């Protein structure tokens, strides 16, 4: 059975710019002195990191200027903090990550308890066969829901440990930077994208399972976010390269899911963090709708090929 195969980002306030030009050498946030930043408060010009940025009519302001209402023309607190993608800043930036991790673990425990009866109903399978898994129907017979269930499905302990480690490493920084709803959408659509590419390119009798398509989507999103925030991208690029080497050299790895998830994550994250503020919802939700439509097209095309 073919199986699929991890991390950090950052948080920023709503907006596209706000740094002051002409600064020489690294500067550090006045509240978090261990964090380098190129952004300054438009009122007091103190350097601020993404966590401290509060969107203003032009650029960003620091929390002190917002609380004082200095120069905003609004009551203190009128500018509510938003993430770089426009989501709400929450007290627990790990909630969605923990829910996704819990779902994966719960399904794993259920499979261990029930066995192949449940496994056969949830894994990604292309076309109906009678041997060696059968009798078993697949996506080509209309069971498209397998693309969703398979991304939460693991059979081996090492498999779920690797994927959940990647989720726990990548998820919280992305959740803090994008927001809860956007992280959930990124995870699910990346998993679906990986499954759709697997269905399109892999053998129709190849069974596939695992969260790796979604995890590679988080990899891609992390790279886009780090570039947007002007962080050092070398760590994430090196880690991604290592994972891609494993993808194409280890046996029983569905490379199609990894590549499909990675591309999906890159596209969605770029739309999330680079959408213009005045058209943010249109660009973000429109891109998500187009990605979902592309997934459906891949499924229809492959189903027609196998019919």
C-alpha positions as protocol buffer text, in pm:
chain_id: "A"
residue {
  index: 1
  type: UNK
  ca { x: 0 y: 0 z: 0 }
}
residue {
  index: 2
  type: UNK
  ca { x: 147 y: 331 z: -103 }
}
residue {
  index: 3
  type: UNK
  ca { x: 183 y: 573 z: 181 }
}
residue {
  index: 4
  type: UNK
  ca { x: 252 y: 939 z: 187 }
}
residue {
  index: 5
  type: UNK
  ca { x: 518 y: 1125 z: 407 }
}
residue {
  index: 6
  type: UNK
  ca { x: 745 y: 1897 z: 803 }
}
residue {
  index: 7
  type: UNK
  ca { x: 824 y: 2377 z: 966 }
}
residue {
  index: 8
  type: UNK
  ca { x: 770 y: 2755 z: 1102 }
}
residue {
  index: 9
  type: UNK
  ca { x: 613 y: 3076 z: 1001 }
}
residue {
  index: 10
  type: UNK
  ca { x: 518 y: 3397 z: 1169 }
}
residue {
  index: 11
  type: UNK
  ca { x: 236 y: 3630 z: 1254 }
}
residue {
  index: 12
  type: UNK
  ca { x: 179 y: 3977 z: 1125 }
}
residue {
  index: 13
  type: UNK
  ca { x: -89 y: 4239 z: 1151 }
}
residue {
  index: 14
  type: UNK
  ca { x: -318 y: 4329 z: 867 }
}
residue {
  index: 15
  type: UNK
  ca { x: -156 y: 4522 z: 585 }
}
residue {
  index: 16
  type: UNK
  ca { x: 105 y: 4509 z: 319 }
}
residue {
  index: 17
  type: UNK
  ca { x: 367 y: 4754 z: 427 }
}
residue {
  index: 18
  type: UNK
  ca { x: 459 y: 5009 z: 684 }
}
residue {
  index: 19
  type: UNK
  ca { x: 832 y: 4984 z: 728 }
}
residue {
  index: 20
  type: UNK
  ca { x: 1056 y: 5285 z: 726 }
}
residue {
  index: 21
  type: UNK
  ca { x: 1316 y: 5305 z: 453 }
}
residue {
  index: 22
  type: UNK
  ca { x: 1677 y: 5396 z: 497 }
}
residue {
  index: 23
  type: UNK
  ca { x: 1747 y: 5191 z: 812 }
}
residue {
  index: 24
  type: UNK
  ca { x: 2098 y: 5052 z: 832 }
}
residue {
  index: 25
  type: UNK
  ca { x: 2170 y: 4714 z: 990 }
}
residue {
  index: 26
  type: UNK
  ca { x: 1928 y: 4487 z: 1173 }
}
residue {
  index: 27
  type: UNK
  ca { x: 1670 y: 4641 z: 1405 }
}
residue {
  index: 28
  type: UNK
  ca { x: 1483 y: 4463 z: 1683 }
}
residue {
  index: 29
  type: UNK
  ca { x: 1127 y: 4493 z: 1808 }
}
residue {
  index: 30
  type: UNK
  ca { x: 1110 y: 4723 z: 2109 }
}
residue {
  index: 31
  type: UNK
  ca { x: 883 y: 4474 z: 2291 }
}
residue {
  index: 32
  type: UNK
  ca { x: 1054 y: 4153 z: 2173 }
}
residue {
  index: 33
  type: UNK
  ca { x: 1422 y: 4237 z: 2156 }
}
residue {
  index: 34
  type: UNK
  ca { x: 1519 y: 3897 z: 2017 }
}
residue {
  index: 35
  type: UNK
  ca { x: 1320 y: 3952 z: 1695 }
}
residue {
  index: 36
  type: UNK
  ca { x: 1465 y: 4137 z: 1399 }
}
residue {
  index: 37
  type: UNK
  ca { x: 1223 y: 4349 z: 1198 }
}
residue {
  index: 38
  type: UNK
  ca { x: 1213 y: 4599 z: 917 }
}
residue {
  index: 39
  type: UNK
  ca { x: 878 y: 4751 z: 1019 }
}
residue {
  index: 40
  type: UNK
  ca { x: 834 y: 5061 z: 1235 }
}
residue {
  index: 41
  type: UNK
  ca { x: 534 y: 5227 z: 1398 }
}
residue {
  index: 42
  type: UNK
  ca { x: 410 y: 5507 z: 1173 }
}
residue {
  index: 43
  type: UNK
  ca { x: 354 y: 5729 z: 1479 }
}
residue {
  index: 44
  type: UNK
  ca { x: 649 y: 5684 z: 1713 }
}
residue {
  index: 45
  type: UNK
  ca { x: 882 y: 5504 z: 1464 }
}
residue {
  index: 46
  type: UNK
  ca { x: 975 y: 5234 z: 1714 }
}
residue {
  index: 47
  type: UNK
  ca { x: 1058 y: 4901 z: 1544 }
}
residue {
  index: 48
  type: UNK
  ca { x: 780 y: 4643 z: 1580 }
}
residue {
  index: 49
  type: UNK
  ca { x: 763 y: 4272 z: 1496 }
}
residue {
  index: 50
  type: UNK
  ca { x: 463 y: 4106 z: 1327 }
}
residue {
  index: 51
  type: UNK
  ca { x: 308 y: 4015 z: 1663 }
}
residue {
  index: 52
  type: UNK
  ca { x: 305 y: 4382 z: 1769 }
}
residue {
  index: 53
  type: UNK
  ca { x: 180 y: 4533 z: 1443 }
}
residue {
  index: 54
  type: UNK
  ca { x: -166 y: 4691 z: 1449 }
}
residue {
  index: 55
  type: UNK
  ca { x: -301 y: 4810 z: 1112 }
}
residue {
  index: 56
  type: UNK
  ca { x: -355 y: 5182 z: 1072 }
}
residue {
  index: 57
  type: UNK
  ca { x: -492 y: 5387 z: 784 }
}
residue {
  index: 58
  type: UNK
  ca { x: -132 y: 5400 z: 660 }
}
residue {
  index: 59
  type: UNK
  ca { x: 115 y: 5131 z: 762 }
}
residue {
  index: 60
  type: UNK
  ca { x: 120 y: 4990 z: 1116 }
}
residue {
  index: 61
  type: UNK
  ca { x: 118 y: 5126 z: 1468 }
}
residue {
  index: 62
  type: UNK
  ca { x: 256 y: 4984 z: 1790 }
}
residue {
  index: 63
  type: UNK
  ca { x: 20 y: 4871 z: 2070 }
}
residue {
  index: 64
  type: UNK
  ca { x: 101 y: 5177 z: 2284 }
}
residue {
  index: 65
  type: UNK
  ca { x: 3 y: 5423 z: 2012 }
}
residue {
  index: 66
  type: UNK
  ca { x: -318 y: 5232 z: 1945 }
}
residue {
  index: 67
  type: UNK
  ca { x: -413 y: 5225 z: 2314 }
}
residue {
  index: 68
  type: UNK
  ca { x: -353 y: 5597 z: 2345 }
}
residue {
  index: 69
  type: UNK
  ca { x: -552 y: 5670 z: 2030 }
}
residue {
  index: 70
  type: UNK
  ca { x: -262 y: 5886 z: 1915 }
}
residue {
  index: 71
  type: UNK
  ca { x: -334 y: 6036 z: 1577 }
}
residue {
  index: 72
  type: UNK
  ca { x: -592 y: 5773 z: 1476 }
}
residue {
  index: 73
  type: UNK
  ca { x: -902 y: 5985 z: 1488 }
}
residue {
  index: 74
  type: UNK
  ca { x: -1081 y: 5698 z: 1664 }
}
residue {
  index: 75
  type: UNK
  ca { x: -1136 y: 5585 z: 2017 }
}
residue {
  index: 76
  type: UNK
  ca { x: -863 y: 5368 z: 2172 }
}
residue {
  index: 77
  type: UNK
  ca { x: -896 y: 5009 z: 2049 }
}
residue {
  index: 78
  type: UNK
  ca { x: -1088 y: 5109 z: 1736 }
}
residue {
  index: 79
  type: UNK
  ca { x: -827 y: 4936 z: 1519 }
}
residue {
  index: 80
  type: UNK
  ca { x: -861 y: 4570 z: 1600 }
}
residue {
  index: 81
  type: UNK
  ca { x: -557 y: 4351 z: 1538 }
}
residue {
  index: 82
  type: UNK
  ca { x: -576 y: 4123 z: 1237 }
}
residue {
  index: 83
  type: UNK
  ca { x: -340 y: 3863 z: 1101 }
}
residue {
  index: 84
  type: UNK
  ca { x: -137 y: 3921 z: 788 }
}
residue {
  index: 85
  type: UNK
  ca { x: -410 y: 3739 z: 592 }
}
residue {
  index: 86
  type: UNK
  ca { x: -693 y: 3933 z: 755 }
}
residue {
  index: 87
  type: UNK
  ca { x: -799 y: 3675 z: 1014 }
}
residue {
  index: 88
  type: UNK
  ca { x: -872 y: 3747 z: 1377 }
}
residue {
  index: 89
  type: UNK
  ca { x: -590 y: 3743 z: 1628 }
}
residue {
  index: 90
  type: UNK
  ca { x: -688 y: 3482 z: 1886 }
}
residue {
  index: 91
  type: UNK
  ca { x: -571 y: 3396 z: 2235 }
}
residue {
  index: 92
  type: UNK
  ca { x: -494 y: 3036 z: 2136 }
}
residue {
  index: 93
  type: UNK
  ca { x: -309 y: 3019 z: 1802 }
}
residue {
  index: 94
  type: UNK
  ca { x: -299 y: 2639 z: 1819 }
}
residue {
  index: 95
  type: UNK
  ca { x: -669 y: 2551 z: 1840 }
}
residue {
  index: 96
  type: UNK
  ca { x: -724 y: 2437 z: 1480 }
}
residue {
  index: 97
  type: UNK
  ca { x: -386 y: 2261 z: 1481 }
}
residue {
  index: 98
  type: UNK
  ca { x: -486 y: 2066 z: 1792 }
}
residue {
  index: 99
  type: UNK
  ca { x: -825 y: 1978 z: 1643 }
}
residue {
  index: 100
  type: UNK
  ca { x: -665 y: 1848 z: 1323 }
}
residue {
  index: 101
  type: UNK
  ca { x: -409 y: 1653 z: 1521 }
}
residue {
  index: 102
  type: UNK
  ca { x: -684 y: 1506 z: 1739 }
}
residue {
  index: 103
  type: UNK
  ca { x: -883 y: 1397 z: 1433 }
}
residue {
  index: 104
  type: UNK
  ca { x: -583 y: 1217 z: 1287 }
}
residue {
  index: 105
  type: UNK
  ca { x: -508 y: 1041 z: 1615 }
}
residue {
  index: 106
  type: UNK
  ca { x: -875 y: 947 z: 1666 }
}
residue {
  index: 107
  type: UNK
  ca { x: -897 y: 789 z: 1320 }
}
residue {
  index: 108
  type: UNK
  ca { x: -569 y: 606 z: 1378 }
}
residue {
  index: 109
  type: UNK
  ca { x: -699 y: 459 z: 1705 }
}
residue {
  index: 110
  type: UNK
  ca { x: -1026 y: 360 z: 1536 }
}
residue {
  index: 111
  type: UNK
  ca { x: -840 y: 181 z: 1257 }
}
residue {
  index: 112
  type: UNK
  ca { x: -625 y: -6 z: 1509 }
}
residue {
  index: 113
  type: UNK
  ca { x: -939 y: -114 z: 1695 }
}
residue {
  index: 114
  type: UNK
  ca { x: -1159 y: -207 z: 1397 }
}
residue {
  index: 115
  type: UNK
  ca { x: -898 y: -319 z: 1147 }
}
residue {
  index: 116
  type: UNK
  ca { x: -920 y: -356 z: 769 }
}
residue {
  index: 117
  type: UNK
  ca { x: -1297 y: -317 z: 755 }
}
residue {
  index: 118
  type: UNK
  ca { x: -1262 y: 51 z: 843 }
}
residue {
  index: 119
  type: UNK
  ca { x: -934 y: 95 z: 661 }
}
residue {
  index: 120
  type: UNK
  ca { x: -1081 y: -26 z: 333 }
}
residue {
  index: 121
  type: UNK
  ca { x: -1369 y: 220 z: 362 }
}
residue {
  index: 122
  type: UNK
  ca { x: -1146 y: 524 z: 419 }
}
residue {
  index: 123
  type: UNK
  ca { x: -832 y: 487 z: 208 }
}
residue {
  index: 124
  type: UNK
  ca { x: -784 y: 651 z: -131 }
}
residue {
  index: 125
  type: UNK
  ca { x: -840 y: 396 z: -405 }
}
residue {
  index: 126
  type: UNK
  ca { x: -878 y: 466 z: -775 }
}
residue {
  index: 127
  type: UNK
  ca { x: -1088 y: 194 z: -936 }
}
residue {
  index: 128
  type: UNK
  ca { x: -1284 y: -110 z: -825 }
}
residue {
  index: 129
  type: UNK
  ca { x: -1098 y: -442 z: -797 }
}
residue {
  index: 130
  type: UNK
  ca { x: -1161 y: -784 z: -655 }
}
residue {
  index: 131
  type: UNK
  ca { x: -798 y: -863 z: -568 }
}
residue {
  index: 132
  type: UNK
  ca { x: -593 y: -811 z: -357 }
}
residue {
  index: 133
  type: UNK
  ca { x: -806 y: -563 z: -161 }
}
residue {
  index: 134
  type: UNK
  ca { x: -1146 y: -648 z: -298 }
}
residue {
  index: 135
  type: UNK
  ca { x: -1414 y: -653 z: -356 }
}
residue {
  index: 136
  type: UNK
  ca { x: -1350 y: -280 z: -326 }
}
residue {
  index: 137
  type: UNK
  ca { x: -1491 y: 23 z: -507 }
}
residue {
  index: 138
  type: UNK
  ca { x: -1293 y: 342 z: -555 }
}
residue {
  index: 139
  type: UNK
  ca { x: -1311 y: 706 z: -658 }
}
residue {
  index: 140
  type: UNK
  ca { x: -1387 y: 614 z: -1019 }
}
residue {
  index: 141
  type: UNK
  ca { x: -1708 y: 448 z: -898 }
}
residue {
  index: 142
  type: UNK
  ca { x: -1823 y: 772 z: -739 }
}
residue {
  index: 143
  type: UNK
  ca { x: -1668 y: 739 z: -394 }
}
residue {
  index: 144
  type: UNK
  ca { x: -1507 y: 1085 z: -408 }
}
residue {
  index: 145
  type: UNK
  ca { x: -1530 y: 1117 z: -31 }
}
residue {
  index: 146
  type: UNK
  ca { x: -1224 y: 891 z: -10 }
}
residue {
  index: 147
  type: UNK
  ca { x: -1009 y: 1194 z: -95 }
}
residue {
  index: 148
  type: UNK
  ca { x: -1120 y: 1355 z: 233 }
}
residue {
  index: 149
  type: UNK
  ca { x: -1114 y: 1053 z: 462 }
}
residue {
  index: 150
  type: UNK
  ca { x: -777 y: 927 z: 338 }
}
residue {
  index: 151
  type: UNK
  ca { x: -601 y: 1247 z: 449 }
}
residue {
  index: 152
  type: UNK
  ca { x: -682 y: 1161 z: 813 }
}
residue {
  index: 153
  type: UNK
  ca { x: -593 y: 794 z: 774 }
}
residue {
  index: 154
  type: UNK
  ca { x: -273 y: 621 z: 893 }
}
residue {
  index: 155
  type: UNK
  ca { x: -195 y: 256 z: 948 }
}
residue {
  index: 156
  type: UNK
  ca { x: 163 y: 250 z: 1078 }
}
residue {
  index: 157
  type: UNK
  ca { x: 277 y: 425 z: 1396 }
}
residue {
  index: 158
  type: UNK
  ca { x: 587 y: 577 z: 1229 }
}
residue {
  index: 159
  type: UNK
  ca { x: 367 y: 720 z: 955 }
}
residue {
  index: 160
  type: UNK
  ca { x: 134 y: 912 z: 1184 }
}
residue {
  index: 161
  type: UNK
  ca { x: 422 y: 1021 z: 1409 }
}
residue {
  index: 162
  type: UNK
  ca { x: 608 y: 1180 z: 1118 }
}
residue {
  index: 163
  type: UNK
  ca { x: 302 y: 1357 z: 984 }
}
residue {
  index: 164
  type: UNK
  ca { x: 180 y: 1479 z: 1323 }
}
residue {
  index: 165
  type: UNK
  ca { x: 526 y: 1609 z: 1405 }
}
residue {
  index: 166
  type: UNK
  ca { x: 513 y: 1812 z: 1086 }
}
residue {
  index: 167
  type: UNK
  ca { x: 162 y: 1935 z: 1167 }
}
residue {
  index: 168
  type: UNK
  ca { x: 260 y: 2043 z: 1518 }
}
residue {
  index: 169
  type: UNK
  ca { x: 572 y: 2219 z: 1391 }
}
residue {
  index: 170
  type: UNK
  ca { x: 410 y: 2397 z: 1095 }
}
residue {
  index: 171
  type: UNK
  ca { x: 53 y: 2446 z: 1212 }
}
residue {
  index: 172
  type: UNK
  ca { x: 73 y: 2694 z: 1503 }
}
residue {
  index: 173
  type: UNK
  ca { x: 288 y: 2958 z: 1328 }
}
residue {
  index: 174
  type: UNK
  ca { x: 63 y: 2942 z: 1023 }
}
residue {
  index: 175
  type: UNK
  ca { x: -249 y: 2955 z: 1237 }
}
residue {
  index: 176
  type: UNK
  ca { x: -117 y: 3263 z: 1415 }
}
residue {
  index: 177
  type: UNK
  ca { x: -29 y: 3429 z: 1084 }
}
residue {
  index: 178
  type: UNK
  ca { x: -329 y: 3331 z: 873 }
}
residue {
  index: 179
  type: UNK
  ca { x: -611 y: 3278 z: 1121 }
}
residue {
  index: 180
  type: UNK
  ca { x: -811 y: 2972 z: 1213 }
}
residue {
  index: 181
  type: UNK
  ca { x: -1050 y: 2952 z: 919 }
}
residue {
  index: 182
  type: UNK
  ca { x: -778 y: 3005 z: 662 }
}
residue {
  index: 183
  type: UNK
  ca { x: -552 y: 2743 z: 817 }
}
residue {
  index: 184
  type: UNK
  ca { x: -835 y: 2488 z: 817 }
}
residue {
  index: 185
  type: UNK
  ca { x: -913 y: 2566 z: 453 }
}
residue {
  index: 186
  type: UNK
  ca { x: -546 y: 2546 z: 358 }
}
residue {
  index: 187
  type: UNK
  ca { x: -507 y: 2207 z: 525 }
}
residue {
  index: 188
  type: UNK
  ca { x: -820 y: 2051 z: 374 }
}
residue {
  index: 189
  type: UNK
  ca { x: -771 y: 2186 z: 22 }
}
residue {
  index: 190
  type: UNK
  ca { x: -404 y: 2086 z: 20 }
}
residue {
  index: 191
  type: UNK
  ca { x: -501 y: 1735 z: 124 }
}
residue {
  index: 192
  type: UNK
  ca { x: -771 y: 1721 z: -144 }
}
residue {
  index: 193
  type: UNK
  ca { x: -529 y: 1857 z: -403 }
}
residue {
  index: 194
  type: UNK
  ca { x: -275 y: 1589 z: -318 }
}
residue {
  index: 195
  type: UNK
  ca { x: -541 y: 1320 z: -337 }
}
residue {
  index: 196
  type: UNK
  ca { x: -670 y: 1446 z: -672 }
}
residue {
  index: 197
  type: UNK
  ca { x: -321 y: 1440 z: -827 }
}
residue {
  index: 198
  type: UNK
  ca { x: -267 y: 1090 z: -687 }
}
residue {
  index: 199
  type: UNK
  ca { x: -595 y: 974 z: -841 }
}
residue {
  index: 200
  type: UNK
  ca { x: -498 y: 1134 z: -1172 }
}
residue {
  index: 201
  type: UNK
  ca { x: -141 y: 1003 z: -1205 }
}
residue {
  index: 202
  type: UNK
  ca { x: -107 y: 691 z: -993 }
}
residue {
  index: 203
  type: UNK
  ca { x: -211 y: 343 z: -1089 }
}
residue {
  index: 204
  type: UNK
  ca { x: -589 y: 303 z: -1040 }
}
residue {
  index: 205
  type: UNK
  ca { x: -521 y: -4 z: -824 }
}
residue {
  index: 206
  type: UNK
  ca { x: -274 y: 176 z: -597 }
}
residue {
  index: 207
  type: UNK
  ca { x: -409 y: 238 z: -247 }
}
residue {
  index: 208
  type: UNK
  ca { x: -294 y: 556 z: -74 }
}
residue {
  index: 209
  type: UNK
  ca { x: -343 y: 711 z: 268 }
}
residue {
  index: 210
  type: UNK
  ca { x: -192 y: 971 z: 498 }
}
residue {
  index: 211
  type: UNK
  ca { x: -188 y: 1341 z: 581 }
}
residue {
  index: 212
  type: UNK
  ca { x: 127 y: 1411 z: 383 }
}
residue {
  index: 213
  type: UNK
  ca { x: -48 y: 1600 z: 103 }
}
residue {
  index: 214
  type: UNK
  ca { x: -188 y: 1843 z: 360 }
}
residue {
  index: 215
  type: UNK
  ca { x: 148 y: 1865 z: 541 }
}
residue {
  index: 216
  type: UNK
  ca { x: 328 y: 1953 z: 218 }
}
residue {
  index: 217
  type: UNK
  ca { x: 64 y: 2219 z: 164 }
}
residue {
  index: 218
  type: UNK
  ca { x: 165 y: 2366 z: 499 }
}
residue {
  index: 219
  type: UNK
  ca { x: 528 y: 2352 z: 385 }
}
residue {
  index: 220
  type: UNK
  ca { x: 445 y: 2554 z: 78 }
}
residue {
  index: 221
  type: UNK
  ca { x: 241 y: 2804 z: 279 }
}
residue {
  index: 222
  type: UNK
  ca { x: 523 y: 2847 z: 530 }
}
residue {
  index: 223
  type: UNK
  ca { x: 769 y: 2929 z: 251 }
}
residue {
  index: 224
  type: UNK
  ca { x: 531 y: 3189 z: 105 }
}
residue {
  index: 225
  type: UNK
  ca { x: 468 y: 3343 z: 447 }
}
residue {
  index: 226
  type: UNK
  ca { x: 837 y: 3364 z: 536 }
}
residue {
  index: 227
  type: UNK
  ca { x: 911 y: 3537 z: 208 }
}
residue {
  index: 228
  type: UNK
  ca { x: 622 y: 3777 z: 268 }
}
residue {
  index: 229
  type: UNK
  ca { x: 757 y: 3864 z: 615 }
}
residue {
  index: 230
  type: UNK
  ca { x: 1116 y: 3881 z: 483 }
}
residue {
  index: 231
  type: UNK
  ca { x: 1240 y: 3611 z: 716 }
}
residue {
  index: 232
  type: UNK
  ca { x: 1543 y: 3397 z: 642 }
}
residue {
  index: 233
  type: UNK
  ca { x: 1403 y: 3128 z: 414 }
}
residue {
  index: 234
  type: UNK
  ca { x: 1703 y: 2896 z: 419 }
}
residue {
  index: 235
  type: UNK
  ca { x: 1579 y: 2673 z: 705 }
}
residue {
  index: 236
  type: UNK
  ca { x: 1240 y: 2601 z: 547 }
}
residue {
  index: 237
  type: UNK
  ca { x: 1388 y: 2554 z: 200 }
}
residue {
  index: 238
  type: UNK
  ca { x: 1648 y: 2310 z: 329 }
}
residue {
  index: 239
  type: UNK
  ca { x: 1385 y: 2114 z: 522 }
}
residue {
  index: 240
  type: UNK
  ca { x: 1154 y: 2109 z: 221 }
}
residue {
  index: 241
  type: UNK
  ca { x: 1437 y: 1988 z: -3 }
}
residue {
  index: 242
  type: UNK
  ca { x: 1517 y: 1705 z: 239 }
}
residue {
  index: 243
  type: UNK
  ca { x: 1153 y: 1597 z: 242 }
}
residue {
  index: 244
  type: UNK
  ca { x: 1137 y: 1606 z: -137 }
}
residue {
  index: 245
  type: UNK
  ca { x: 1446 y: 1386 z: -158 }
}
residue {
  index: 246
  type: UNK
  ca { x: 1274 y: 1132 z: 67 }
}
residue {
  index: 247
  type: UNK
  ca { x: 960 y: 1167 z: -144 }
}
residue {
  index: 248
  type: UNK
  ca { x: 1133 y: 1054 z: -462 }
}
residue {
  index: 249
  type: UNK
  ca { x: 1379 y: 802 z: -316 }
}
residue {
  index: 250
  type: UNK
  ca { x: 1185 y: 603 z: -54 }
}
residue {
  index: 251
  type: UNK
  ca { x: 963 y: 315 z: -155 }
}
residue {
  index: 252
  type: UNK
  ca { x: 587 y: 313 z: -95 }
}
residue {
  index: 253
  type: UNK
  ca { x: 555 y: 692 z: -87 }
}
residue {
  index: 254
  type: UNK
  ca { x: 284 y: 857 z: -295 }
}
residue {
  index: 255
  type: UNK
  ca { x: 494 y: 1136 z: -446 }
}
residue {
  index: 256
  type: UNK
  ca { x: 189 y: 1254 z: -637 }
}
residue {
  index: 257
  type: UNK
  ca { x: 18 y: 1353 z: -310 }
}
residue {
  index: 258
  type: UNK
  ca { x: 325 y: 1542 z: -191 }
}
residue {
  index: 259
  type: UNK
  ca { x: 360 y: 1740 z: -513 }
}
residue {
  index: 260
  type: UNK
  ca { x: -13 y: 1807 z: -542 }
}
residue {
  index: 261
  type: UNK
  ca { x: -37 y: 1924 z: -182 }
}
residue {
  index: 262
  type: UNK
  ca { x: 272 y: 2143 z: -214 }
}
residue {
  index: 263
  type: UNK
  ca { x: 146 y: 2321 z: -526 }
}
residue {
  index: 264
  type: UNK
  ca { x: -199 y: 2371 z: -373 }
}
residue {
  index: 265
  type: UNK
  ca { x: -50 y: 2517 z: -56 }
}
residue {
  index: 266
  type: UNK
  ca { x: 173 y: 2756 z: -251 }
}
residue {
  index: 267
  type: UNK
  ca { x: -119 y: 2889 z: -457 }
}
residue {
  index: 268
  type: UNK
  ca { x: -356 y: 2932 z: -163 }
}
residue {
  index: 269
  type: UNK
  ca { x: -97 y: 3092 z: 66 }
}
residue {
  index: 270
  type: UNK
  ca { x: 13 y: 3339 z: -200 }
}
residue {
  index: 271
  type: UNK
  ca { x: -347 y: 3454 z: -244 }
}
residue {
  index: 272
  type: UNK
  ca { x: -394 y: 3478 z: 133 }
}
residue {
  index: 273
  type: UNK
  ca { x: -92 y: 3692 z: 218 }
}
residue {
  index: 274
  type: UNK
  ca { x: -63 y: 3900 z: -99 }
}
residue {
  index: 275
  type: UNK
  ca { x: -430 y: 3986 z: -158 }
}
residue {
  index: 276
  type: UNK
  ca { x: -487 y: 4365 z: -158 }
}
residue {
  index: 277
  type: UNK
  ca { x: -665 y: 4472 z: 159 }
}
residue {
  index: 278
  type: UNK
  ca { x: -963 y: 4629 z: -18 }
}
residue {
  index: 279
  type: UNK
  ca { x: -1027 y: 4309 z: -220 }
}
residue {
  index: 280
  type: UNK
  ca { x: -896 y: 4056 z: 30 }
}
residue {
  index: 281
  type: UNK
  ca { x: -1212 y: 3847 z: 68 }
}
residue {
  index: 282
  type: UNK
  ca { x: -1273 y: 3834 z: -307 }
}
residue {
  index: 283
  type: UNK
  ca { x: -918 y: 3724 z: -387 }
}
residue {
  index: 284
  type: UNK
  ca { x: -887 y: 3473 z: -103 }
}
residue {
  index: 285
  type: UNK
  ca { x: -1224 y: 3303 z: -136 }
}
residue {
  index: 286
  type: UNK
  ca { x: -1212 y: 3328 z: -513 }
}
residue {
  index: 287
  type: UNK
  ca { x: -876 y: 3150 z: -522 }
}
residue {
  index: 288
  type: UNK
  ca { x: -1004 y: 2880 z: -287 }
}
residue {
  index: 289
  type: UNK
  ca { x: -1308 y: 2829 z: -511 }
}
residue {
  index: 290
  type: UNK
  ca { x: -1088 y: 2803 z: -821 }
}
residue {
  index: 291
  type: UNK
  ca { x: -861 y: 2549 z: -651 }
}
residue {
  index: 292
  type: UNK
  ca { x: -1163 y: 2341 z: -550 }
}
residue {
  index: 293
  type: UNK
  ca { x: -1297 y: 2364 z: -905 }
}
residue {
  index: 294
  type: UNK
  ca { x: -961 y: 2247 z: -1043 }
}
residue {
  index: 295
  type: UNK
  ca { x: -971 y: 1949 z: -807 }
}
residue {
  index: 296
  type: UNK
  ca { x: -1318 y: 1856 z: -931 }
}
residue {
  index: 297
  type: UNK
  ca { x: -1201 y: 1884 z: -1293 }
}
residue {
  index: 298
  type: UNK
  ca { x: -911 y: 1645 z: -1224 }
}
residue {
  index: 299
  type: UNK
  ca { x: -1150 y: 1397 z: -1068 }
}
residue {
  index: 300
  type: UNK
  ca { x: -1394 y: 1414 z: -1359 }
}
residue {
  index: 301
  type: UNK
  ca { x: -1118 y: 1380 z: -1619 }
}
residue {
  index: 302
  type: UNK
  ca { x: -965 y: 1076 z: -1451 }
}
residue {
  index: 303
  type: UNK
  ca { x: -1303 y: 914 z: -1390 }
}
residue {
  index: 304
  type: UNK
  ca { x: -1384 y: 947 z: -1760 }
}
residue {
  index: 305
  type: UNK
  ca { x: -1047 y: 794 z: -1849 }
}
residue {
  index: 306
  type: UNK
  ca { x: -1117 y: 491 z: -1630 }
}
residue {
  index: 307
  type: UNK
  ca { x: -1480 y: 443 z: -1735 }
}
